[in-house]
Amino acid sequence: MEQLKTIGRELAMGSQGGFGQSKEFLDLVKSIGEARSKAEEERIVLHEIETLKRRLSEPDIPKRKMKEYIIRLVYVEMLGHDASFAYIHAVKMTHDDNLVLKRTGYLAVSLFLNDDHDLIILIVNTIQKDLKSDNYLVVCTALNAVCKLINDETVPAVLPQVVELLGHQKEAVRKKAIMALHRFYQKSPSSVSHLVSNFRKRLCDNDPGVMGATLCPLFDLITIDVNTYKDLVVSFVSILKQVAERRLPKTYDYHQLPAPFIQIRLLKILALLGSGDKQSSEKMYMVVGDIFKKCDSTSNIGNAVLYECICCVSAIHPNPKLLEQAAQVISRFLKSDSHNLKYMGIDALGRLIKISPEIAEQHQLAVIDCLEDPDDTLKRKTFELLYKMTKSSNVEVIVDRMIDYMISLNDNHYKTYIASRCVELAEQFAPSNQWFIQTMNKVFEHAGDLVNVKVAHNLMKLIAEGFGEDDDTADSQLRSSAVESYLRIIGEPKLPSVFLQVICWVLGEYGTADGKYSASYITGKLCDVAEAYSNDETVKAYAVTAIMKIYAFEISSGRKVDMLPECQSLVEELSASHSTDLQQRAYELQAVIGIDAHAIESIMPSDASCEDIEIDKNLSFLNGYVQQAIEKGAQPYISENERSGVSSINNFRSQDQHEALSHSLRFEAYELPKPLVPSRVPPAAVASSTELVPVPEPSYARETHQSASLPSVSDAGSSELKLRLDGVQKKWGRPTYSSSASSTSTSSSHKTTNGITQVDGVSTSNSKARDTYDLRKPSVEISPEKQKLASSLFGGPSRTEKRPSSGNHKVSKATEKSQVSKAAGAHTDAAVEKTNHEPTPDLLDFSDSTVTGTAPSIDPFQQLEGLLDQTEATSTVNNGPAGASKTPEIMGLYADTPVSGLSSSVGNPVLTNRDDFNLASELSNATRTSQVGVSQSNRGPNPKDSLEKDALVRQMGVTPTSQNPNLFRDLLG
Amino acid sequence: MIRAVMVINTQGKPRLAKFYEFQPVEKQQELIRSVYGVLSSRAENVSNFLDAESIFGPDTRLVYKHFATLYFVFVFDSSENELAMLDLIQVFVETLDKCFKNVCELDVVLNYSKLHTVLDEIIFGGQVLETSSTEVLKAVEEISKLETASNAISLVPKSVSSWRSRWYTV
């Protein structure tokens, strides 16, 4: 009986699908469905491949069988197994005259082959023939294949036929020809560039479907070059108007909406054409406003069109009425229960916020809800929005949130992305250096391996140079706070390598600078790091160099240095390291400890990391030495150009250099390496080796570089030491971190302001006060935390509520600044200087020393109101004479909108409630209807059929978990 | 443009995979696996959208819909509208439902080439071709009519149709 059912099913399938599959195929599907493990499935599929290989090699396969084999091969390849042995059979099948076989052939070929596959050449001829066929179905099939199989080389072969088809009598063919042409354009724009006018022509096609199809290529073309299509604005607007007014045949309606996909496409095009173009935008206002009003917001597709309207409104020259309508739609989206609509709402808000930043304020709680939603997609979209609305006033909250989320993530791709966002925001809006360093520490701690190395260098640079202010005490305070925070963090397990490098560098450079920590304490910590991360050579290198710096500073300040035992053993271990770089650093350390304070002062001046290093490229300081060597009989230096022509050079060193430079394969045998004695190396060779190295030397950190090249400029005594080290290091030093960025920058270009840390103190206490204030605020139904978050993100839930407290609790950075200027009194002109890199120009007003308590309370809101007034004023101007003179009747129509807008806003609560309900019922009915489905299955049109189907499903093992026979009943509504 | 259409069952087995830009077989498998990995970890009652950039590269979005035992997945770029794509999935499934009368996973498996026919009438070379399921159905029926007409070898003997009805009454 089971068997019979299967056959029955098979036959039913046969009549339905227009072809029948053999029992073998069914068995294959069944056994794969029943496979208990991946390995078992693998085995079954491999067996199937063997069978098919055998069958295909048989002579005279009946065509029907062949077709089935091909389908089975497609199936096998979908499961991830190579079916290339049979590609040729699929190609052959495209040549067949029978439509079924031809279609199968084309289907298989377009799934199997890439457009540069060797076999394509065998199909091109068939495609050419089929494009000319009398049977339009053959033509369509060929057009379908063309999209996938033709590349820029083969386009010319089929292009004439496709262009001819643009005038075909069947609209389905015209439509597909347009789209095929579009595909050609995507693949090789140059080959069809002369045909672009065809798209314009087809825009006027009688058939709306063909017109709709031309919108896709036009959208692509307009994206690339807006200006040549400005003349089409009127046409697009009138088409959109006709569509919106239901002038198209009823068949184009989708869910009672006239041709929504065409509307969406047109709105996208209008958004492109109207962006930054006031004249074009004005032509669109009316139709977009119409769609806003007409669009049915209860269906999914209606909301899609509305969303597209918002995108359009936010892209074109702003119109206050449209913006208002857009804001209404957004609030409906955000209030909806559907996550999809919330998502769209957040996205739309992000677009609109650029034009009217104040609209975010109304939706702050909705935004925070989305931020706390368990749905990851929604959360990410909300972070995207927050990123867009970050200002210096809310950067702390936003970045903190982002970091919290980043820590919770497992997905490295997104983690990297959000880490870079954090860094970007922090760099752009950081309210204080201290905060910046703390934020960076957090980012490094949790995503250190994912952020760009450049970020680490920026951080080191910042700590070394300060935030561009001219105050040494502030800088040193910043440094000591950095040192302190690093000493706290350093003990944590498994820190990322990049972060450890920063830590080591900062500790080495500034660990003992403020005298709070002893050299032995810092070096002890550094030794611990080197030991704990013993397989990370870069970290070890940084640690050793840092230790060297600490000791050097100790010696130069006249203190006696006794090396810690663990440090001693570390140096010993490293001097026997396999890494030449580590070895060199260890030896350098030992050498530095051995020399006197005066010499150290010149090789390792303390806090000199920002100083410019002048590089004497000519190495003129070596002249005396070279002279001496030549006198002793050494060969003179041969310049690179001269050398490159000469093949036989005795000097092994210079040849080695030469080789490294040319990077080509060498064919002659290598010479035996001669034992290398540094002092006997011909000076010419040394000189050349140094010159060949690019200016930012490929050593780990600049400090080695510094120790190597600085003394040579001035100190004759240490230049000998330098030479020796140089000879060793330059050859093998790994080119990882070159410090070109910091070494080229001049510290003089950065100015420092007084009292920057004081600013921090005041601002933090302020925000504390504000927090408590917010907590005390009466909240009706919203939790205080949420409200607090909202106020810190958006600057308070409402303006009037905020005002009384504004004197002290201003979020605005400007106020903080001016308060500081009050408190600090004498530093006011420093604040003026600071405005140079502050985004708030209004600060200038408060910079004079007569700042009073009232002044700060005025500023941001008055400004805001002023802005509002301005926009209102301009908007009325927009609507007024300018528009009226052009198109009076449009303006007349437009004048109606305020009334309707008002009425809709009055009736809004009711409306939205209903909407929500409808949406919810439609979108969530999947679960409900499945229950209904079960109960209804008895009343269904062909319950037996369904039950049988279900039984078969179970039997086939395809869907063991399914219990509902009418699986897709919910679809039919 | 639409980059890919996938139908994956709830156990991660691909039922249909169509890439509008060529992907080698191994890459296809990898993509299907990672999409399934993300989808299977999604809770109920969350949005149908996913950020697909970590799987498909920059400027890609993903919309999926879960029907019974199948995930229908569309991957596309910023030139399409997410909600509209969600409706396109609906169109696709509605059409399949009309085609197969209460479509289930088995129909999808067994009528592999018909599935492609339907899809090709909805999406053409990565662009939306037709969104009316009745129109799509008309086109598909026309094809199968012509196919059977042009089919020299009759695949299903006449007498079989009477068999079929017998089996259904069993």
Interface residues (C-beta under 8 A of the other chain):
Chain A: L4 K5 I7 G8 R9 L11 A12 M13 G14 S15 Q16 G17 G18 F19 G20 Q21 F25 L26 V29 I32 G33 P62 K63 R64 I71 V74 Y75 E77 M78 L79 G80 H81 D82 N98 L99 V100 R103 T104 L107 L111 L113 N114 D115 N135 L137 N144 C147 K148 A172 K175 K176 M179 A180 H182 R183 Q186 G209 A213 C216 F219 D220 T223 T251 Y252 Y254 H255 P260 F261 I264 K268 N300 I301 N303 A304 Y307 E308 S338 H339 N340 K342 Y343 M344 P374 D375 D376 T377 L378 R380 D411 H413 Y414 S924 A926 T927 N942 K944 D945 S946 E948 K949 D950 L952 V953 M956 V958 T959 T961 S962 N964 P965 N966 L967 F968 R969 D970 L971 L972
Chain B: M1 N9 T10 K13 P14 L16 A17 K18 Y20 F22 P24 V25 E26 Q28 Q29 A43 E44 N45 V46 S47 N48 F49 L50 D51 E53 S54 H66 F67 A68 T69 S79 N81 E82 L83 A84 L86 D87 Q90 V93 E94 L96 D97 C99 F100 K101 N102 V103 C104 E105 L106 D107 V109 L110 N111 Y112 S113 K114 H116 T117 D120 F124 G125 G126 Q127 V128 L129 E130 T131 S132 T134 E135 A139 E142 I143 S144 L146 E147 T148 S150 N151 A152 I153 L155 V156 V160 S161 W163 R164 R166 W167 Y168 T169 V170
